[in-house]
């Protein structure tokens, strides 16, 4: 449970129980808090809406890696791959995503 504090002032009678629920979820690592590095929803949405240009690193250029996948190397001009063909999950995808790993367009590949 993640409480959006900006909305709490409109809920004075339930504020304490909402904050207590969030604290319990954090302590027990439930739902949103079960992630190793939880990203606040507003940060995730902000990043997903930013237009990112693909700038390959020097290592990617030397290794002939596709700059659309900066977290690991998929060689340029590889045959068409699907998520079941690779072991990585939930990785950064930059346009143009030639393999279609980011089906919903949020910048994260092979989410499911």
Secondary structure, DSSP 8 states (H G I E B T S, - for coil): ----GGGGGG-TTTHHHHHHHHHHHHHHT-GGGGSTT---HHHHHHHHHS-------HHHHHHTB-TT-TTS--BTT-----GGG-S--SEE--TT-TT---TTSSSEE---
